[in-house]
Amino acid sequence: MQRFSISVDDDLAEWIESMADDRGVSKAKIIRDAVETAQVTGLVKSGEFDATDGESLAERVADLEERLDALEQSSDHTAEDSEGGENTAEGIVSAFSDQLKGRPPTTEHGEAAVVRVFELLIENGPMKTKELRETIYPEFEDQFANANSMWQSTQRHFDNLRGIEKVGHGKWDADSGNVVSDEE
């Protein structure tokens, strides 16, 4: 993952926060998308564009548009379901977590790690194994010997759960519709 720093004036910071709130995603996601768009369009030249494991640019844009539509629908439901119903992000995570009861992983930290992966995928969209591993390991380093053992003990349960799917080589995404449909 390429790291860089930027300075942001107050107007840009306000715009980023507004876009994040409107889309229901993190500010980091808004910034990553803007930088990726700038790189793809040639506005910024800072390395080669990663075509997301073989996806064409058109496929990536279509995927992002679908994700945005889903987030917008989710945000519409969030306003309607202020009681924390099934269609809110919290409701979807809760429904995902509920399916773990009585099933592996059976340890509290194993269950928490699987749920944390799902939360990250809901928030950030498709993520690579390395990104997920590096993001969640610091939260669970007291329970696992290293990041690789944590990831191996976590990801082996994904095949048996609805809501996390492998979408490419070393790439994962959340399928919240699959989780919600279990509840209906």
N, C-alpha and C positions, 0 to 999 in steps of 0.2 A: 504494500500500500504506500502510495506516494504521500509524504507529509510536507506541508508548507504552512507558512503563516501569512496572514493578510491583516492589514489594518482596516478597520471599518469605521466610517463616520457615523454619526447619530442617525442620519436619515436612512442609510443603508441598513444599519442594525434594526431600525424600526420596521423597514420593509421586510427583512428576513424574518423577524418575529411574527409579523402579520401573515406572511405567506405560510409559515409553519403552523400557525393557529388555524388559518383557513383550510389548509390541506390535512391537518391532523397528524403531522409528522414532526420530527425534531428539526431544530435549526440547522444542525449539522447536515441533515439530508438535503435541505434546501440549498445549502452552500455547495455540497458535493454535486448536486444536479446542475447548478449554475456553472460550476467550473467545468464539468464534463461537457455541457452544451457549448461553452466558450472554446474548449479544446476541439470539439468535433467541427464546429463552424469555422475554425481557424482564427478566431478572435484572439486566442491565447495559444502560443506554441510552447508547450512544456511537456514534451514527451509524446509518445505515440498513443493513439486512442486504442484502448483494449476493446475489441469488438465483442466482449462478454462471451467468451468461449464459443466463438463461431456464429453468434447471432449477427444478423445484418443490422445496420443502423435503423432501418425501417422496422424490423422486428423489435428492437430495443425501444424505439419510440412508441410503438403500439403497446408494448408491455407497460411502459410508464403511463400511457394514457389510461389503460385499463385499471392500473393501480390507483391513479388519481380519481377516476370515476368511483371506484370502490371506497376510497377514503372520503369522497364527497358524500356518497350515500350513507356511509357510516356516521359522518358528522351530522347529516340531517336526522338520522335516527337518534343520535346522542342528544340533540336538542329536544326531541320528542320523548325520549326515555330517560328523563332526568333522575328517575328512581334507580338507575343502574341496571336496566333491562339487558336482555341477551344481546342486543345489537350494539351496545357500547363496547369500546375496547376492553374495559374492565370485565364486561359480561362475557365477551368472547374468551378472554384469558381464563376467567373463572370456569367456563364450560370446558375449556381445554384441560384445566387442572382437575376438574371433576372426573374426567375419564381415567385419570391415573389411580384413583382410589381402588385398592385391591389388586393392582397390576404393577409390574416392574416399571420403573425402579422402585424398590421398596424402602430405600433409605430416605430420610428427610432431605439430606443434601443432594442426593441424586434426583429426587423429584423436583427440588427447587432449581437445579441446573437445567433440567429439561424445560420447565416452565419459563425460565429466563431466556433460553434459546428462542422459544416461541414468541415471547414478548419482543425480543430484538428483531425477529423476522417480521412481525406485525408492524413495528415502528419503521424499520429501514428497508424492507423489501428483500429481494434476494441477496444473500451474503455468502461469501466463500467460507469454507471450513476454517481457514487460517484466521479470518476476521472474527468469526464467532469464538473460536478458541481463545484468541488473544483478548477479546472483550470480556468474556465471562470468567476466565481463569482467576484473575485477581480477586473476584468475589468468593471463590471457592478454594483458594490455595491452601487453606488450613485443613481441608477435608481430603485433598488429593495430593499424591506425591509430585506430580508435575502436570503441565498443561496437556500433554499427550494422553496420559492415563485418564485425566478428567474427561477429555473429549471422547476417548474410546468407550468409557463407561456410560457416557451420556448418549452419544449418537446411536449406539447399538439398539436403543429402544424406539427410535423414530419409525422403523418399519411397522411396528405394531400399534402406532398411534395415529389417529386422524388429526390432521392439522399441520404436520410438518412433512414436507416432501422434498425429495432430491430432484432438482430441476436441471442438473448438468453435472459434469465431472467436478466434484468437490464444491458444489454449489447447492444451497438450500433455500427454501422459501416457505412461508406460511400459507396455508389454505384454510382461511377462517370460515369460508362457506361450508366446508366439509365438517368443521366442528359444530357450527350452528345448526346444520341440517340434522346432526345427531340428536339435538335437543327437541326438534320439532316432531 
